[in-house]
Amino acid sequence: MTDPRRRVPRTDALLADPRLAEAQQLLGRALVKYVITQAQQRARAGEIEPEQVAEHAVASLPAGAASLRPVINATGVVVHTNLGRAPLSQAAVDAVVTASGATDVEFDLATGHRARRGRGALAALAAAVPGAGGVHVVNNNAAALLLTALTLAPSKEIVLSRGELVEIGDGFRIPELLASTGARLREVGTTNRAHLRDYADAIGPDTGFVLKVHPSNFCVTGFTSAVSVAELAQLDTPLVVDIGSGLLEPHPMLPDEPDATTALRDGANLVTASGDKLLGGPQAGLLFGDAGLIERLRRHPAARALRVDKLTLAALEATVVGPPPPVAQALAADVTRLRVRAERLAAQLPGGHAVDCVAAVGGGGAPGVQLPSAGLSLPESYAAKLRAGSPPVVGRVESGRCLLDLRTVAPEDDDLVLAAVLACSS
């Protein structure tokens, strides 16, 4: 009897299949060849018939050359770090597409000479925070702090409160980040209380700067005290304020969250922040402050290694000057309208119920702030099924039920959520 494995189509014949040949234009030859090889191995193992290899290969082709998949965030966490933090606005997405080819990122079309890199994004940020004498952008907020320490405190001391020795995620800690630059940390106060005199007593000839870090991913309550930016600004030393989550100005729903405008007004010499949290833009580290200080940071040799690319600059500018990004829309969502959406969806779903729930800001911003919300309550088993769908819908399991929180779902995605849930129940 002829071995059926001999009937498995050859790789070159499969690559010539019009459907797979077309896929190579989008996905690349190597990726398509890998998919073909997987299908061939299934046929050799007897899992599929040799005549079905081409069909299975076509069906297994990914949607794009990158492995990242778009998901619908129904967790109720507005800035979800594991889901990429802030989703970009359509204006920012369009700006990234425009910047993906040749662009005038460092070129003056009028003169034909080199121009300042990212001048549009820098101008937009300067206009958004008019109290800043200068603005600079690096690739994330940790990089902003790193560059600050390298510039202002080489072989010097950084004075900061013990209550602000923050771990920022995945085991990375701000104190260790700063110490890696060669600076020495001078801790003051206790875990729960610090006073102005603690800082004043620690300042000396070896002080590079005083650092105030917003504990943006945890809350300390009870017998506590902290020194304000305005009080620290009275000290005769540079003051750096890490506001973390990236508000450029006060937000009515987040009254306790620090912002760049207020910190500078209160006397900070330099403010660092993230671009992909409450600002709602791409990953970036934002620096606002004294013009001379910003120029020193910009000219430090390490600034080149921490530079952002043209795609980030384009998305950042569009985020600042364009319409409200998804993060801002989610924060401003009206809970009454969320309930109406939940009830409309629940009416079309067997076993689904519209419920009130509580969302969170997330992403290292506004810890402890609860956002009233509404969503769908489904059987717990739906959670895994929804994550396996296309597109995946990521909810949360709460009290033995799968909860889809609509505060983090764009209204235009309601029909996709509906179809995904119906697919689970069919």
Residue pairs with C-beta under 8 A, 6 or more apart in sequence:
4 46
4 49
4 50
5 43
5 44
5 50
7 50
7 51
8 40
8 43
8 44
8 50
8 53
9 40
9 50
9 53
9 54
11 33
11 36
11 37
11 40
14 20
14 36
14 40
14 53
14 54
14 57
15 21
15 24
15 29
15 32
15 33
15 36
17 54
17 58
19 54
19 58
20 32
20 36
20 54
20 57
20 58
20 61
23 32
23 58
23 61
24 32
26 64
26 65
27 61
27 62
27 64
27 65
28 65
31 62
31 65
32 57
32 61
35 57
35 60
35 61
35 62
36 53
36 57
38 57
38 60
39 48
39 53
39 54
39 56
39 57
39 60
40 53
42 48
42 53
42 56
43 49
43 50
43 52
43 53
48 56
63 69
69 391
69 392
70 391
71 83
71 391
71 392
71 393
71 394
72 391
72 392
72 393
72 394
72 409
72 413
72 416
72 417
72 420
73 80
73 83
73 87
73 394
73 408
73 409
74 375
74 393
74 394
74 395
74 396
74 403
74 404
74 405
74 406
74 408
74 409
74 417
75 83
75 394
75 395
75 396
75 405
75 408
76 357
76 358
76 359
76 360
76 371
76 373
76 375
76 396
76 403
76 405
76 407
76 408
77 83
77 359
77 360
77 361
77 362
77 363
77 408
78 327
78 330
78 331
78 359
78 360
78 361
78 362
78 363
78 371
78 407
78 408
79 85
79 86
79 245
79 276
79 277
79 278
79 327
79 361
79 362
79 363
79 364
79 365
80 362
80 363
80 408
81 169
81 362
81 363
81 364
83 394
85 276
85 277
85 283
85 363
86 276
86 277
86 279
86 280
86 281
86 282
86 325
86 326
86 327
86 363
87 325
87 326
87 327
88 96
88 280
88 281
88 282
88 315
88 319
88 325
88 326
89 280
89 318
89 319
89 322
89 323
89 324
89 325
89 326
91 318
91 319
91 322
91 323
92 281
92 282
92 314
92 315
92 316
92 318
92 319
92 322
92 325
93 315
94 318
95 314
95 315
95 317
95 318
96 311
96 314
96 315
98 314
99 105
99 310
99 311
99 313
99 314
100 311
103 310
103 314
104 115
105 117
105 118
105 310
105 313
106 114
106 115
106 116
106 117
107 113
107 114
107 115
108 114
108 115
116 122
117 307
117 313
118 137
118 308
118 310
118 313
118 317
120 313
120 317
121 137
121 313
121 314
121 316
121 317
121 320
122 135
122 136
122 137
124 316
124 317
124 320
124 321
125 132
125 135
125 137
125 248
125 286
125 288
125 316
125 320
126 132
126 134
126 135
127 320
128 248
128 249
128 320
129 135
129 248
129 249
129 260
129 261
129 264
129 288
130 261
131 261
131 264
131 265
131 288
132 260
132 264
132 271
132 288
132 289
132 294
133 289
133 290
133 291
133 292
133 294
134 288
134 289
134 290
134 291
134 292
134 293
134 294
134 295
135 286
135 287
135 288
135 294
136 287
136 294
136 297
136 298
136 303
137 275
137 284
137 285
137 286
137 287
137 308
137 312
137 313
137 316
138 144
138 147
138 284
138 285
138 287
138 303
138 306
138 307
138 308
139 283
139 284
139 285
139 306
139 307
139 308
139 312
140 274
140 276
140 283
140 284
140 285
141 242
141 244
141 246
141 272
141 273
141 274
141 285
141 286
142 168
142 172
142 174
142 177
142 285
143 285
143 306
144 242
144 272
144 273
144 285
144 286
144 287
145 174
145 177
145 178
145 242
145 272
145 285
146 177
146 178
146 180
146 181
146 302
146 306
147 287
147 297
147 300
147 302
147 303
147 306
148 209
148 240
148 270
148 272
148 287
148 297
149 158
149 178
149 181
149 183
149 208
150 181
150 300
150 302
151 296
151 297
151 300
152 208
152 209
152 238
152 240
152 293
152 296
153 178
153 181
153 183
153 208
153 209
154 181
154 182
154 183
154 208
155 182
155 183
155 184
156 183
156 184
156 206
156 207
156 208
157 183
157 184
157 185
157 186
157 202
157 204
157 206
157 207
157 208
158 178
158 183
158 184
158 185
158 186
158 208
158 209
158 210
158 211
159 186
159 188
159 199
159 202
159 203
159 207
159 209
159 210
159 211
159 237
160 185
160 186
160 187
160 188
160 210
160 211
160 212
160 213
161 187
161 188
161 189
161 194
161 198
161 212
161 213
161 226
161 227
162 187
162 188
162 189
162 190
162 191
162 194
163 189
163 190
163 191
163 192
163 193
163 194
163 215
163 220
163 224
163 226
164 174
164 211
164 212
164 213
164 214
164 215
164 226
165 173
165 174
165 175
165 187
165 213
166 173
166 174
166 213
166 215
166 216
166 217
166 218
167 173
167 174
168 174
168 217
168 364
169 217
169 364
174 213
174 242
175 185
178 185
178 211
179 185
183 208
184 206
186 202
186 207
188 194
188 198
188 199
188 201
188 202
189 195
189 198
191 220
192 220
192 222
192 223
192 224
192 225
193 223
193 224
193 225
193 226
194 225
194 226
194 227
195 225
195 227
196 227
196 231
196 232
196 234
196 235
198 227
199 210
199 227
199 232
199 235
200 235
203 210
203 235
203 236
203 237
207 237
208 238
209 237
209 238
209 239
209 240
209 269
209 270
210 232
210 235
210 237
210 238
210 239
210 240
211 240
211 241
211 242
212 227
212 229
212 232
212 239
212 240
212 241
212 242
212 268
213 242
213 244
214 241
214 242
214 243
214 244
214 245
214 257
214 258
215 367
216 243
216 244
216 245
216 257
216 364
216 365
216 366
216 367
217 364
217 365
217 367
218 367
219 367
219 368
228 266
229 239
229 241
229 258
229 262
229 263
229 266
229 267
229 268
230 266
230 267
232 239
232 267
233 239
233 266
233 267
233 268
234 267
238 269
238 270
238 293
239 267
239 268
239 269
239 270
240 268
240 269
240 270
240 271
240 272
241 258
241 263
241 268
241 270
241 271
241 272
242 271
242 272
242 273
243 258
243 259
243 260
243 263
243 271
243 272
243 273
244 258
244 273
244 274
244 277
244 364
244 365
245 257
245 273
245 274
245 277
245 278
245 361
245 363
245 364
245 365
245 366
246 273
246 274
246 275
246 276
246 277
246 278
246 279
246 286
246 365
247 254
247 257
247 258
247 259
247 260
247 273
247 278
247 279
248 259
248 260
248 261
248 273
248 279
248 320
249 259
249 260
249 261
249 262
250 259
250 261
250 262
251 257
251 259
251 278
251 331
253 331
253 332
253 369
253 371
254 278
254 331
254 361
254 365
254 366
254 369
256 366
256 369
257 278
257 365
257 366
257 369
260 271
260 273
260 286
260 288
263 271
264 271
264 288
264 289
268 289
269 289
269 290
269 293
270 287
270 288
270 289
270 290
270 293
270 294
271 287
271 288
271 289
272 285
272 286
272 287
273 279
273 285
273 286
273 288
274 283
274 284
274 285
274 286
274 364
275 281
275 282
275 283
275 284
275 285
275 286
275 312
275 316
275 319
276 282
276 283
276 284
276 363
277 327
277 363
277 364
277 365
278 327
278 361
278 363
278 365
278 366
279 286
279 319
279 320
279 325
279 327
280 319
280 324
280 325
280 326
280 327
280 328
281 315
281 316
281 319
281 320
281 325
282 311
282 312
282 315
282 316
282 319
283 312
284 308
284 312
284 316
285 306
287 294
287 297
288 294
297 303
308 316
319 325
324 332
326 410
329 410
330 359
330 407
330 408
331 361
331 371
333 373
333 407
335 372
335 373
335 374
338 373
338 374
338 375
338 406
338 407
339 354
339 356
339 374
341 374
341 406
341 411
341 414
342 354
342 355
342 374
342 375
342 376
342 406
343 354
344 414
345 352
345 354
345 376
345 414
345 417
345 418
345 421
346 352
346 353
346 354
346 376
348 418
348 422
349 376
349 378
349 418
349 421
349 422
349 425
350 425
351 378
351 379
351 425
352 376
352 377
352 378
352 421
353 376
353 377
354 374
354 375
354 376
354 377
355 374
355 375
355 376
355 377
355 403
356 372
356 373
356 374
357 373
357 374
357 375
357 398
357 403
357 405
358 370
358 371
358 372
358 373
359 370
359 371
359 372
359 373
359 405
359 407
359 408
360 369
360 370
360 371
361 367
361 369
361 371
371 407
373 405
373 406
373 407
374 405
374 406
374 407
375 395
375 403
375 404
375 405
375 406
375 407
376 403
376 404
376 406
376 417
376 421
377 401
377 402
377 403
378 395
378 401
378 402
378 403
378 404
378 421
378 424
379 401
379 402
380 397
380 400
380 401
380 402
381 402
382 395
382 402
382 421
382 424
382 425
383 395
383 396
383 397
383 402
385 423
385 424
386 392
386 393
386 394
386 395
386 402
386 404
386 420
386 421
386 424
387 393
387 394
389 420
389 423
389 424
391 416
391 420
393 404
393 416
393 417
393 420
393 421
395 402
395 403
395 404
395 405
396 402
396 403
396 405
397 403
404 417
404 421
406 414
409 417
